[in-house]
Amino acid sequence: RSLAAYASSTSYFVIIAPDTPHADLDDTCDLGTYQRRMWCRAEQVCHSMRNGTEGMYLFVGAGSPLTPVGSDFFRESLHVFNGELTC
């Protein structure tokens, strides 16, 4: 019943983060904005603590392959409380 429980109980974790215009702001949401968000980092860490990173993948849009999460990308996720929080 929580983000942590759900993220840790899945067998696979797929981050879907194509370049998309934000509905309310003059901004683009993408893999970079996903990775800066505190809650997105938290769900990655919750999944990896129970399952490791082998079942974690990235998808950034049409024409791009589904790729395994690399250690360089995941390393940033470990800094959960340095992530951005929005209302």
Residue pairs with C-beta under 8 A, 6 or more apart in sequence:
3 39
3 42
3 43
3 46
4 42
4 43
4 46
7 13
7 42
7 43
7 44
7 46
7 47
8 46
8 47
8 49
8 50
8 51
9 50
10 47
10 51
11 51
11 55
12 55
12 56
12 57
13 43
13 44
13 47
13 51
13 55
13 56
13 57
13 69
14 56
14 57
14 58
14 59
14 66
15 31
15 34
15 40
15 44
15 56
15 57
15 58
15 59
15 69
16 59
17 29
17 30
17 31
17 33
17 34
17 58
17 59
17 60
18 30
18 59
18 60
18 61
18 62
19 28
19 29
19 30
19 60
19 61
20 28
20 29
20 30
21 27
21 28
21 29
22 28
22 29
27 33
30 60
31 58
31 60
34 40
35 41
35 73
35 76
35 77
36 83
36 84
37 83
37 84
37 85
37 86
38 80
38 81
38 83
38 84
38 85
39 83
39 85
40 77
40 83
41 76
41 77
41 78
41 79
41 80
41 83
42 80
42 83
44 56
44 69
44 74
44 77
45 77
45 78
45 80
47 55
47 56
48 56
48 74
48 77
53 68
53 69
53 71
53 74
54 68
56 68
56 69
56 74
57 66
57 67
57 68
57 69
58 66
58 67
58 68
58 69
58 73
59 66
59 67
